[in-house]
Amino acid sequence: MSHTVITTSTTTARTSGSDGCLNMGYTRTIPGLLKIGQMLALLVTFLCVHCAYGWPSWAAFQYFEGKMPCINWPLTEFFHYALGTILVLIASIIGAVKASGVSALVVATVFGFIATFLMSVSLWTTYSVSCGSQPTGAAV
């Protein structure tokens, strides 16, 4: 009497970022690079404004120290970027008018405009991806 033994084994592999940590693959994509650029530009803007405390028109620059929650829903992210881009642009324009040659505030304004550009590119790519034609499985 012969017996057949079947042995199965399961192998699992963890990829970088699958456990909720930083996904390095995303940071190498265009949207990932845009988000990194935005964060760096806004960080420099925040630090320059924070270091120039006490300037007479300092209140005009306080917007850069505000907090905006980031929600991962695509439509909410679109509105978040649209509103954020407009507000950062307005703050940068006001900053450009009120900087009066103070180097830290001029740098903050320049990086505010850079952040506005990067945010508008992200807005454009988010909109074009979200609202582009979606393939359907239904046969017509």
Helices and strands as residue ranges (DSSP letters): H 24-27, H 30-51, G 58-65, H 74-98, H 103-130
